[in-house]
Amino acid sequence: MTFVEDRRVLVISWLVGGRMTWAEAAELAGVSVATVGRWYRVFRRTGAFWPDDALGQQHYDNAVFNPNFLVAVTSLIVDSPEAFLGEISETLRQLSELPGWEGLPHSPSTVSLVLRAVGYTHKRIITHFRQRCAHRRREFAREIRRVPIKCIVSMDEVHKDGSTSYRRYGWALRGVRDEVMISDPRKSPRYSVMAAVSIDGVVETMTCAVPPSYTALDYALFIHALAPSMGKWNPHLPTEEWEAQDSRSVLLIDNAAIHSDEADDLARQYGILVLRLPP
């Protein structure tokens, strides 16, 4: 037998022989003192090492060792990783009514315990659009790494309302609420901000009240206002000489609907290289 298989027997023998305390046996065996106490009390009460000496420590009643249960649970998780515990539990309950699946455990607590035992955890789902393309992302990453950081100007839009200025945490004595009177955020002014930022700081901004929100025309006007602060990209320079390119000569944008092709053409007329983030 291995040490792990004999651990319970060894611990009890150490205690019965009076060779060490519960704490010493627990530390040597790698278990808690409570576990050692439970093992010893079973031995004193029954004279056997396990509550059911015929089963020993095989744990036939443990759901983790039930092959039908493991197959059913893991199959459900693979097919529907976003399923709730209650949904999995109900599916297992229905399976337990079929011939050959009688007695299948199906309580939510058992499902949770077994999923964690086999390595599954419940975590936030990260969603991606179906248009996402890993190949284009890798190609873009290789391309953008060749562009000197001094050349890149990142541009994006953000929408804000008055509630974003309120601080959500403060200091107060233990047991005392930290209460602050504020205005109804639904009545606070709402703004849209368009900004272009380089490694040296903010290059250009545009702010408007909402509604209306930004349109493709606003984006074109922003490009027109940004152009005097931008350098010109020389497409004839070889890659190894890109460090000689003008600062702020590359405009990095995302795939927002307002980023029209016409405005991109306007930026190119100003000598700006436009790079779009891939989907």
C-alpha positions in Angstrom: 0.0 0.0 0.0 1.1 3.6 -0.6 1.3 6.2 2.2 -1.8 7.9 0.9 -3.9 4.7 1.1 -2.5 3.9 4.5 -2.7 7.4 5.9 -5.8 6.8 8.1 -4.4 3.5 9.5 -1.1 5.1 10.2 -2.6 8.1 12.0 -4.7 5.9 14.2 -1.8 3.7 15.1 0.3 6.7 16.0 -2.5 7.9 18.4 -3.3 4.5 19.9 0.4 3.9 20.6 0.5 7.3 22.4 3.5 8.3 20.3 2.2 11.7 19.3 -0.7 14.2 19.8 -3.5 14.9 17.4 -1.8 18.0 16.2 1.5 16.2 15.6 -0.3 13.4 13.7 -2.2 15.9 11.6 0.9 17.8 10.6 2.8 14.6 9.7 -0.1 13.1 7.7 -1.0 16.4 6.0 -4.6 16.6 7.2 -6.5 18.8 9.6 -6.7 18.2 13.3 -10.5 17.9 12.9 -10.0 15.0 10.4 -7.7 13.2 12.8 -10.2 13.6 15.6 -13.0 12.2 13.4 -10.9 9.2 12.4 -10.0 8.5 16.0 -13.5 8.8 17.3 -14.8 6.3 14.7 -12.0 3.9 15.7 -12.8 4.2 19.4 -16.6 3.8 18.8 -16.5 0.9 16.3 -13.1 -0.7 16.7 -12.7 -0.4 12.9 -10.7 2.0 10.8 -13.7 3.1 8.7 -17.4 3.5 9.6 -18.2 0.7 7.2 -15.1 -1.6 7.3 -16.4 -3.6 4.2 -16.2 -0.5 2.0 -13.0 0.9 3.6 -12.1 4.2 2.0 -13.3 3.4 -1.5 -16.2 5.9 -1.1 -18.6 4.1 -3.4 -21.3 6.5 -2.4 -19.3 9.6 -3.4 -20.7 11.3 -6.6 -17.1 12.1 -7.7 -16.6 8.3 -8.3 -19.9 7.7 -10.0 -19.0 7.3 -13.7 -22.5 7.9 -15.0 -22.7 11.1 -13.0 -19.3 12.4 -14.2 -20.2 11.6 -17.9 -23.5 13.3 -17.6 -22.3 16.5 -15.8 -19.2 17.0 -17.9 -21.2 16.4 -21.2 -23.7 19.0 -20.1 -21.0 21.6 -19.3 -19.2 21.0 -22.6 -22.5 21.4 -24.6 -23.8 24.4 -22.5 -21.0 26.1 -20.5 -23.4 29.0 -19.6 -26.0 26.7 -18.0 -27.1 27.5 -14.4 -26.7 24.9 -11.7 -30.4 24.6 -11.4 -30.7 23.8 -15.1 -28.0 21.2 -14.8 -29.7 19.8 -11.7 -33.1 19.5 -13.5 -31.5 17.8 -16.5 -29.9 15.2 -14.2 -33.1 14.7 -12.3 -34.8 13.8 -15.6 -32.0 11.5 -16.5 -32.3 9.7 -13.2 -35.8 8.6 -14.2 -34.5 6.8 -17.3 -33.6 3.0 -17.2 -30.0 2.5 -16.3 -29.6 6.0 -14.7 -31.6 5.3 -11.6 -30.3 6.9 -8.4 -28.3 9.5 -10.3 -27.4 12.4 -7.9 -28.9 15.7 -9.1 -28.9 18.2 -6.3 -27.3 21.6 -7.2 -24.9 21.4 -4.3 -23.7 17.9 -5.5 -23.3 19.3 -9.0 -21.3 22.2 -7.8 -19.1 20.0 -5.6 -18.3 17.6 -8.4 -17.6 20.3 -11.0 -15.1 21.9 -8.7 -13.6 18.5 -7.9 -12.9 17.8 -11.6 -11.5 21.2 -12.3 -14.4 23.4 -13.4 -15.0 26.9 -11.9 -17.9 29.3 -12.5 -16.5 32.5 -14.2 -17.5 35.5 -16.1 -18.3 34.7 -19.8 -16.2 36.7 -22.3 -18.3 37.4 -25.4 -16.9 37.8 -28.9 -18.6 38.8 -32.1 -18.8 36.1 -34.7 -16.9 38.4 -37.1 -13.8 38.1 -34.9 -10.8 36.9 -36.9 -7.8 35.6 -35.1 -5.7 35.5 -38.2 -6.3 39.2 -39.0 -5.6 40.0 -35.4 -2.2 38.3 -35.6 -1.4 40.1 -38.8 -2.4 43.4 -37.3 -0.3 42.8 -34.2 2.8 42.1 -36.4 2.1 45.3 -38.5 1.5 47.6 -35.6 4.7 46.5 -33.8 6.8 47.7 -36.7 5.3 51.3 -36.4 7.3 53.6 -34.1 5.3 54.5 -31.0 6.0 58.2 -31.7 3.9 57.9 -34.9 0.8 56.5 -33.4 -2.2 58.6 -32.5 -5.1 56.7 -31.0 -8.6 58.0 -31.5 -11.9 57.0 -29.8 -15.2 58.2 -28.5 -16.8 58.0 -25.0 -20.2 58.9 -23.6 -20.4 60.4 -20.1 -23.2 61.6 -17.8 -23.1 63.4 -14.5 -23.2 60.2 -12.4 -19.6 59.2 -13.4 -18.3 62.1 -11.3 -19.7 60.8 -8.1 -17.3 58.8 -6.0 -18.7 55.4 -4.9 -16.5 54.8 -1.9 -15.6 56.9 1.2 -14.3 56.7 4.7 -16.5 56.3 7.8 -16.2 54.9 11.3 -17.0 51.2 11.6 -20.7 50.6 11.9 -21.5 54.1 10.6 -22.9 54.7 7.1 -21.1 57.1 4.8 -24.0 59.0 3.2 -23.7 61.8 0.7 -26.6 63.8 -0.9 -26.4 63.8 -4.7 -28.5 65.0 -7.7 -30.5 62.5 -9.7 -28.0 61.2 -12.3 -30.9 60.8 -14.8 -31.2 64.6 -14.8 -27.4 65.2 -15.2 -26.1 66.5 -18.5 -24.8 63.8 -20.9 -21.9 64.3 -23.2 -20.0 62.6 -26.0 -16.3 63.2 -26.2 -14.1 62.4 -29.1 -10.3 62.5 -28.4 -7.0 61.7 -30.1 -4.1 60.8 -27.9 -0.4 60.2 -28.6 2.5 59.2 -26.4 3.0 62.9 -25.6 -0.6 63.5 -24.5 -3.9 64.7 -25.8 -3.7 66.0 -29.4 -7.3 67.0 -30.2 -10.7 66.7 -28.5 -14.3 67.4 -29.5 -17.3 67.5 -27.1 -21.0 67.6 -27.8 -24.1 67.3 -25.7 -26.3 64.2 -26.1 -28.6 63.9 -27.8 -27.8 63.8 -30.6 -24.8 61.5 -30.6 -21.9 61.6 -32.9 -22.3 60.9 -36.6 -20.0 60.2 -39.6 -20.0 63.9 -40.3 -18.7 64.7 -36.8 -15.9 62.2 -37.4 -15.0 63.9 -40.7 -15.0 67.3 -38.9 -12.8 65.9 -36.2 -10.3 64.6 -38.8 -10.3 68.1 -40.4 -9.5 69.7 -37.0 -6.9 67.0 -36.1 -5.0 67.3 -39.4 -2.9 70.4 -38.6 -1.5 68.6 -35.5 -0.6 65.5 -37.4 2.6 64.6 -39.4 2.7 63.1 -42.8 3.4 59.4 -43.4 5.9 58.6 -46.1 4.7 55.4 -47.8 8.0 55.2 -49.8 10.2 54.7 -46.8 11.3 51.1 -46.3 10.3 49.4 -43.1 13.8 49.5 -41.6 13.8 53.3 -41.9 10.3 53.9 -40.3 12.0 55.6 -37.4 12.5 58.6 -39.7 8.7 58.9 -40.2 7.0 62.1 -38.9 5.7 62.0 -35.3 1.9 61.6 -35.1 1.5 60.4 -38.7 -0.6 57.2 -38.0 -4.2 57.3 -36.9 -5.4 54.2 -35.0 -9.1 53.8 -34.8 -11.6 51.0 -34.1 -14.6 49.8 -36.2 -17.2 52.2 -34.9 -20.1 52.8 -37.3 -19.3 56.6 -37.5 -15.7 55.9 -38.8 -16.7 56.2 -42.5 -14.6 55.3 -45.4 -15.0 58.9 -46.7 -13.5 60.3 -43.6 -10.6 57.8 -43.8 -10.0 59.0 -47.4 -10.0 62.6 -46.1 -7.3 61.6 -43.5 -5.2 60.0 -46.3 -5.4 63.3 -48.3 -3.8 65.0 -45.3 -1.0 62.4 -45.5 -2.1 60.4 -42.5 -1.9 56.6 -42.4 -5.1 55.2 -41.1 -5.0 51.8 -39.3 -8.2 50.1 -38.2 -8.3 47.6 -35.4 -9.3 44.2 -36.8 -12.6 42.6 -35.8 
